[in-house]
Amino acid sequence: MHFEITKQFIDNIKESIEKQDESLAVDLLDDLHPADIAELYDNISIEEAKFLFLLLDGERAADVLSELDDDDRERFLKELPSDVIAKVFIEHMNSDDAADVIADLPEDRQDEVLSHVEDIEHAGDIVDLLDYEENTAGGLMQKEYVSVNITWDVQKCIEEIRNQYEEVDEIFYIYVTDEENIFKGVLSLKRLIIAKPERKINSIYDPEAIYVKTGTDSEEVANLMDKYDIVSLPVVDTIGRLVGQITIDDIVDVLREEAERDYQMATGLSEDVEITDSVWRLTRARIPWLMFGLFGGVLASKVIGLFEEDLTRLAATAFFLPLIASTAGNVGIQSSSIVVQSLATNSMGFHGFWKKLLKELSVAFINAISISAIIFLYNTIFSDSYVITFSVSVSLFIVIIFASVFGSIIPLGLDKLKIDPAIATGPFITITNDLAGMSIYLIISRIFYNLLA
């Protein structure tokens, strides 16, 4: 059942901390999920959070720490001694989560914390994971998994699983290897349970299992797990030895972070920020695209300046500049968003792009006809200028077609240049289409003025 953090609950928690009433605080936290406790920490100070953290048992405290946002976790860990971090958290966390926590610490503290971890094998696993790039399969994987030898029978396999189960929180698949630990395939729990004890593993496992290498990009891993509905993915090294697994909870985090990053890029933020970040970091994240917008605005004023004489002769032309600019920007964003989504899910190849571009052109043509017809009807009724009536309608038609094509092609071009195409849905598309739209409109207005005036 979902628990809601109310003001009354927060007041009760703070009262228990103020009175140093440990039993009351434990009772209040007893039925809360680790994610709820992590949410509670947004409403209390660091010192109050420390008091509550040290009341939790090791495994639960580790779960809460894993649920905290990266920035909150980093600030919290600064306040704790290295031995507390090791004993209370690291020793009770899976290797991948522990590596994430260690990676957030300054380099000098990383060694200090690891020196306090009593389980040498666990500490070694963490060190191994720290060597991998963060956005790769190696950086995502955990070293805890259940594996069996391909030559064993079912009975021995079950006995070995009993020996290994304490190391793994959830068993999604059993990984099959040979004597050299080379990955051979996966064995589902269902097939293991229904098989006779004397049957050999090599007769019931799936040799066609999907796996990734340690250097595989995290986005590719996410796409594979999403495409094939996999909840756990084995990871092998360059020579095919099984070295870890990636579970679905890690991929959910990747997808969420990617979505947040793409949204921030699309809205003109150059880096990942939160409302709790410093004024300097928030400013640094916003100002690059604002400067780009300023540059675009200056260019727009120059474009309008080139047609100053036309605007003087027919002032009503200026009234429709905002309409042309906003329509161009909106159409460009709509078109580019579809292409960016396809690129993100790897659902657009070379032929797929041309097919989608043709469909986008068809949609743009219908939209252009509809919008142009509406504005033509409006100007026919409310305007006594044939120049305005025809130039606005024709311009809108051309601008919508142009913006659709431009918005579809630019993300693909950025992707080919190894630039994140998500930036194409932001101010870049909007400003570029604004400039192109206004230029098209003013040129066409000049042509119709010369023809009809």
C-alpha positions in Angstrom: 0.0 0.0 0.0 1.3 3.5 -0.9 2.3 5.6 2.1 1.9 9.4 1.9 4.3 11.6 3.8 2.1 14.1 5.5 3.0 17.2 7.4 1.7 15.6 10.6 4.0 12.6 10.1 7.0 14.9 9.4 6.2 16.8 12.6 6.1 13.5 14.6 9.4 12.5 13.2 11.0 15.8 14.0 9.6 15.6 17.5 11.1 12.2 18.1 14.5 13.5 16.8 14.3 16.6 19.0 13.6 14.5 22.1 16.2 11.9 21.0 13.4 9.3 21.4 14.9 6.4 19.4 12.0 3.9 20.1 9.4 6.4 18.8 11.4 7.1 15.7 11.9 3.4 15.0 8.1 2.8 15.4 7.3 5.6 13.0 9.8 4.2 10.4 8.9 0.6 11.0 6.3 0.1 8.2 7.8 2.5 5.7 9.3 1.3 2.4 12.9 2.5 1.9 11.7 4.7 -1.0 9.3 6.4 1.5 12.1 7.0 4.0 14.2 8.5 1.2 11.3 10.8 0.3 11.1 11.8 4.0 14.7 13.0 3.9 13.7 15.8 1.5 11.9 17.4 4.4 14.5 17.1 7.2 18.0 18.4 7.8 21.2 16.4 7.3 21.7 16.1 11.1 18.1 14.8 11.5 18.7 12.3 8.6 21.9 11.1 10.3 19.9 10.4 13.5 17.4 8.3 11.6 19.9 6.5 9.4 21.8 5.2 12.4 18.6 3.7 13.8 18.1 1.5 10.8 19.5 -2.0 10.5 22.3 -2.3 7.9 20.3 -3.8 5.0 17.5 -1.4 5.4 19.8 1.6 5.7 21.6 0.4 2.5 18.3 0.2 0.7 17.3 3.8 1.8 20.7 5.1 0.6 20.2 3.5 -2.8 16.8 5.3 -3.1 18.2 8.7 -2.5 18.9 11.1 -5.4 22.6 11.2 -6.3 23.0 14.8 -5.1 21.2 14.1 -1.8 23.3 11.0 -1.3 26.5 12.8 -2.0 25.7 15.6 0.5 24.7 13.0 3.1 27.8 10.9 2.8 30.0 13.9 3.4 28.7 14.1 6.9 29.5 10.4 7.8 32.8 8.9 8.9 34.4 6.4 6.4 34.0 3.4 8.8 30.3 4.1 9.2 29.8 4.3 5.4 31.6 0.9 5.1 29.9 -0.9 8.0 26.4 0.5 7.7 26.0 0.7 4.0 28.6 -0.8 1.7 28.7 -4.2 3.4 25.0 -4.6 3.0 24.6 -3.4 -0.6 24.9 -5.3 -3.9 28.2 -4.6 -5.6 26.7 -2.4 -8.3 24.9 -0.1 -5.8 28.0 -0.1 -3.6 30.2 0.9 -6.5 27.8 3.8 -7.3 28.1 5.0 -3.7 31.9 4.7 -3.7 32.1 6.5 -7.1 30.3 9.6 -5.5 33.1 10.0 -3.0 36.3 11.9 -3.5 39.2 9.6 -4.5 41.0 9.9 -1.2 37.8 8.8 0.7 37.2 5.9 -1.7 40.3 4.0 -0.6 39.6 4.9 3.0 36.0 3.5 2.9 37.0 0.3 1.1 39.7 -0.3 3.7 37.0 -0.7 6.3 35.0 -3.3 4.3 35.6 -6.6 6.1 34.5 -8.8 3.2 37.6 -8.7 0.9 35.8 -10.4 -2.0 33.0 -7.9 -1.8 35.5 -5.0 -1.8 37.3 -6.6 -4.7 34.1 -6.8 -6.7 33.5 -3.1 -6.0 37.0 -2.1 -7.2 36.5 -4.2 -10.4 33.3 -2.3 -11.1 34.9 1.1 -10.6 37.2 0.4 -13.5 34.4 0.4 -16.0 32.9 3.5 -17.6 29.7 4.6 -15.9 27.5 4.4 -19.0 28.5 0.9 -20.1 27.2 -2.6 -19.3 30.3 -3.0 -17.0 29.4 0.1 -15.1 25.8 -1.1 -14.7 26.3 -4.7 -13.8 26.4 -6.4 -10.4 28.8 -9.2 -9.6 26.2 -11.2 -7.7 24.6 -13.9 -9.8 23.8 -17.6 -9.8 25.7 -19.8 -12.2 26.0 -23.5 -12.8 28.3 -25.8 -14.8 26.9 -27.1 -18.1 28.1 -30.7 -17.2 26.1 -30.9 -13.9 22.9 -32.7 -13.5 19.7 -31.0 -12.1 20.2 -32.4 -8.6 23.7 -30.9 -8.2 22.5 -27.6 -9.8 19.8 -27.2 -7.2 22.3 -27.9 -4.4 24.6 -25.3 -5.8 21.8 -22.7 -6.0 21.1 -23.3 -2.3 24.8 -22.5 -1.6 24.7 -19.3 -3.7 21.2 -17.9 -2.9 22.3 -15.7 0.0 24.6 -13.7 -2.2 21.7 -12.7 -4.6 18.6 -10.7 -3.8 16.5 -12.0 -6.7 17.1 -15.0 -8.9 15.7 -14.3 -12.4 17.8 -16.7 -14.4 20.4 -19.3 -13.8 23.5 -18.7 -16.0 25.2 -21.7 -17.5 29.0 -21.7 -18.0 31.7 -24.3 -18.8 34.8 -25.1 -16.8 36.6 -22.0 -17.9 33.6 -19.8 -16.9 32.7 -19.1 -20.6 29.1 -18.1 -20.8 27.0 -20.8 -22.6 23.4 -19.8 -22.0 20.6 -19.4 -19.4 18.3 -21.8 -17.6 14.9 -20.7 -16.3 13.7 -21.7 -12.9 10.6 -23.2 -14.4 12.6 -25.7 -16.5 14.9 -26.5 -13.6 12.0 -27.2 -11.3 10.1 -29.5 -13.6 13.2 -31.4 -14.8 14.1 -34.8 -13.4 17.0 -34.8 -10.9 19.2 -36.9 -13.1 18.9 -34.8 -16.3 21.9 -32.9 -17.4 21.9 -29.1 -17.6 23.2 -29.2 -21.2 19.9 -30.8 -22.3 17.5 -28.2 -20.7 19.3 -24.8 -20.9 18.8 -22.2 -23.6 22.0 -21.7 -25.7 20.6 -18.8 -27.7 20.4 -16.4 -24.8 21.0 -12.7 -25.3 24.0 -11.2 -23.6 26.1 -8.1 -23.7 29.8 -7.3 -23.3 31.2 -5.1 -20.6 31.8 -2.2 -23.0 28.3 -2.2 -24.5 26.7 1.3 -24.1 24.0 1.5 -21.4 21.4 2.8 -23.9 21.9 -0.2 -26.1 21.5 -2.4 -23.0 18.3 -0.7 -22.2 17.0 -1.1 -25.7 17.8 -4.8 -25.7 16.0 -5.4 -22.4 13.0 -3.4 -23.6 12.8 -5.0 -27.0 13.0 -8.6 -25.7 11.3 -8.1 -22.4 14.3 -9.3 -20.4 14.4 -8.8 -16.7 18.1 -9.9 -16.3 20.9 -9.7 -18.8 24.2 -11.6 -18.5 27.4 -9.6 -19.0 30.6 -11.2 -20.4 34.2 -9.9 -20.9 36.1 -9.7 -24.2 36.7 -13.4 -24.3 33.2 -14.5 -23.3 33.7 -15.2 -19.6 30.6 -14.4 -17.4 31.5 -11.5 -15.2 28.1 -10.2 -14.0 24.4 -9.4 -14.7 22.3 -6.4 -15.2 18.8 -6.4 -13.6 15.7 -4.6 -14.6 15.9 -2.1 -11.7 19.2 -0.8 -13.0 17.7 -0.3 -16.5 14.7 1.6 -15.1 17.2 4.0 -13.6 19.0 4.4 -16.9 15.8 5.0 -18.8 14.6 7.6 -16.2 17.9 9.4 -16.3 18.0 9.4 -20.1 14.4 10.8 -20.2 15.3 13.5 -17.7 18.5 14.4 -19.7 16.6 14.5 -23.0 13.9 16.7 -21.5 16.4 19.1 -20.1 18.2 19.3 -23.4 15.0 19.8 -25.2 14.0 22.7 -22.9 17.4 24.4 -23.1 19.3 23.1 -20.1 22.9 22.1 -20.9 23.4 19.7 -17.9 21.5 17.7 -15.3 20.2 20.0 -12.6 17.8 19.9 -9.7 15.9 22.7 -8.0 18.1 22.1 -4.9 21.3 22.8 -6.8 23.3 26.0 -6.2 22.5 29.3 -8.0 25.8 29.1 -9.9 25.1 25.5 -11.2 21.5 26.4 -12.2 22.8 29.5 -14.0 25.5 27.6 -15.8 23.0 25.0 -17.0 20.6 27.6 -18.4 22.8 30.3 -19.8 24.3 28.6 -22.9 21.0 28.2 -24.7 19.9 31.6 -23.5 23.0 33.0 -25.2 22.1 31.1 -28.3 18.6 32.5 -28.1 20.0 36.0 -27.8 22.1 35.3 -30.9 19.0 34.1 -32.7 17.1 37.2 -31.7 19.8 39.5 -33.0 19.8 37.6 -36.3 16.0 37.8 -36.4 16.3 41.6 -36.0 18.8 41.7 -38.9 16.5 39.7 -41.1 13.6 42.1 -40.4 15.9 45.0 -41.0 16.6 43.8 -44.5 12.9 44.2 -45.3 12.4 47.5 -43.5 11.3 49.3 -46.7 8.6 46.5 -47.3 7.3 46.8 -43.8 7.1 50.6 -44.1 5.1 50.3 -47.4 2.7 47.7 -45.9 2.8 47.8 -42.1 0.2 45.1 -41.7 2.8 42.6 -42.8 4.5 42.9 -39.4 1.3 41.8 -37.6 1.7 38.2 -38.8 5.4 37.8 -38.1 4.8 36.2 -34.6 2.3 33.8 -36.2 4.7 32.7 -38.9 7.6 32.3 -36.4 5.6 30.4 -33.7 4.1 28.0 -36.3 7.5 27.3 -37.8 9.0 26.5 -34.3 6.1 24.3 -33.3 6.0 22.3 -36.5 9.8 21.8 -36.3 9.6 20.5 -32.7 6.8 18.1 -33.5 8.7 16.6 -36.4 12.1 16.4 -34.7 10.6 14.8 -31.6 9.3 11.9 -33.7 12.7 11.3 -35.2 14.5 11.6 -31.9 12.2 9.1 -30.4 12.8 6.6 -33.2 16.6 7.1 -32.9 16.5 6.6 -29.2 14.7 3.2 -29.6 16.9 2.2 -32.6 13.7 1.8 -34.6 14.9 3.9 -37.6 17.3 2.5 -40.1 18.2 4.1 -43.4 15.2 2.9 -45.2 13.0 3.5 -42.1 14.1 7.1 -42.2 12.9 7.8 -45.7 9.6 6.0 -45.1 9.0 8.1 -42.0 10.1 11.3 -43.8 7.6 10.6 -46.6 4.9 10.1 -44.0 5.9 13.3 -42.2 5.7 15.1 -45.5 2.2 13.8 -46.1 1.1 14.9 -42.6 2.8 18.3 -43.2 1.0 18.7 -46.5 -2.4 18.1 -44.9 -1.6 20.4 -42.0 -0.3 23.1 -44.3 -3.4 23.0 -46.5 -5.7 23.2 -43.4 -3.8 26.0 -41.6 -3.3 28.0 -44.8 -7.0 27.7 -45.7 -8.1 28.9 -42.2 -5.8 31.9 -42.3 -6.9 32.7 -45.9 -10.5 32.7 -44.8 -9.7 34.9 -41.8 -7.9 37.5 -43.9 -10.5 37.4 -46.6 -13.1 38.4 -44.0 -11.1 40.8 -41.8 -8.4 42.2 -44.2 -8.9 44.5 -47.2 -5.4 43.7 -48.5 -4.9 41.0 -51.2 -1.2 41.2 -50.5 -1.7 40.2 -46.9 -4.3 37.6 -47.7 -2.2 35.7 -50.2 1.3 36.2 -48.7 0.3 35.0 -45.2 -1.5 31.9 -46.6 1.2 30.9 -49.1 4.0 31.6 -46.6 2.4 29.4 -43.9 2.0 26.6 -46.4 5.7 26.7 -47.4 6.9 27.3 -43.8 5.0 24.2 -42.5 6.5 22.0 -45.2 10.0 23.4 -44.7 9.9 23.1 -40.9 8.7 19.5 -41.1 11.5 18.5 -43.4 14.1 20.4 -41.5 12.9 19.1 -38.1 13.1 15.5 -39.4 16.6 15.8 -41.1 18.5 17.7 -38.4 18.2 15.1 -35.6 19.5 12.4 -38.1 22.4 14.6 -39.1 23.3 15.2 -35.5 23.1 11.5 -34.7 25.5 10.8 -37.6 27.9 13.4 -36.2 27.7 11.6 -32.8 26.0 14.6 -31.2 23.0 13.8 -29.0 19.9 14.3 -31.2 17.9 15.3 -28.2 19.3 18.8 -28.5 17.5 19.1 -31.9 14.1 19.3 -30.1 15.3 22.4 -28.1 16.0 26.0 -28.9 18.2 25.1 -32.0 15.2 23.9 -34.0 12.9 26.6 -32.8 15.3 29.5 -33.5 16.4 28.2 -36.9 12.8 27.7 -38.0 11.8 31.1 -36.7 14.5 32.7 -38.8 13.7 30.6 -41.9 10.0 31.2 -41.5 10.3 35.0 -41.2 12.6 35.1 -44.2 10.2 33.1 -46.3 7.3 35.2 -45.2 9.0 38.6 -45.9 10.3 37.4 -49.3 6.9 36.2 -50.4 5.3 39.3 -49.1 7.6 41.4 -51.3 6.8 39.2 -54.3 3.0 39.6 -53.8 3.4 43.3 -53.2 5.1 43.8 -56.5 2.5 41.7 -58.2 -0.7 43.0 -56.6 0.0 46.4 -55.2 
